Amino acid sequence: MDDVVIGIDASTTAVKAIAFARDGTELFQARETYPLSNPAPGHFEQDAEHWWTALLSALKQVADKVGAARVKAISIAH
């Protein structure tokens, strides 16, 4: 089977993991959200633990779908 690259996009409200084939074809994607709190006007906070658990969940979904042994690289944008 061909190698796979996983791209990760960590944004303000969610993390998305996408598996791509060498030719750029999208194979599968998973998205997990996390909360954004607003404790006071103009103040926004997030718990880094939520980022971590969402990332692990999205990566597991993608790796399970495409086969973890095929994953040769992971890249992240935040």
N, C-alpha and C positions, 0 to 999 in steps of 0.2 A: 504494500500500500504506500501511497505517496506521503511525504512529510507534510506537516501542518504547522502553521504559525497562528498563535492566538494574540489578537490585539485587544487591549483593555482600555476602555474609556471610563474614567472616574470623573463624574460631574457633580454638581451641587446636590442633586436629588437621587442619583442612582449610579450604579456601576454596570457596565455592559461588557461582556466578553464575547468575542467573535472569532470563530475558527475560519482560517483561510487556507486554501490549497496553494501550491507554489505558483500557479498561474493567476492568482488573485480571486478566484472564485470563492464566494462565501459559502461555507459548508453548514454552519449552525451558529446561532447566537442565543445568549441567555442574558437576562436583565434582572437585577435585584435593586430594590429601592431602599433608602434609609431616611430617617426623619431629620428634619431641620427645625430646630426650636427657635423661638423668638421671645426670649425672657424679658426684654424691655424694648421700647421703641428704638429702632435703628440698630439693634443688637441681634445677631444671629449666631447660633452655635450648633455644632455637630459633635457627636461622640465618635472618636476614631475607632472604637471597638465595633461600631455599626459598619464603618467602612470595611474593616477587616472581615467580619462575618459575611457581609454581602459579597465581597470579592471571592472569598473561599467558596461560597455557594455557587456563584456564577461560573467560576473556573471548574468546579466539580461537574456541573451540568454539561459544560462543553467537552471536557475531557472524557466523561462517560459516553457521550454521544459519538465522538470521533475516534476514541481510543487513545488513552493517555500515552501509549508507546509511540504514537505517530507525532506527538508534539515535539518539535525541535527548537522552537523559540517562542518567547513571550515578550511582548512590548506593551508599555503603558503610557497613556497620556492623561494628564490631570489638569 
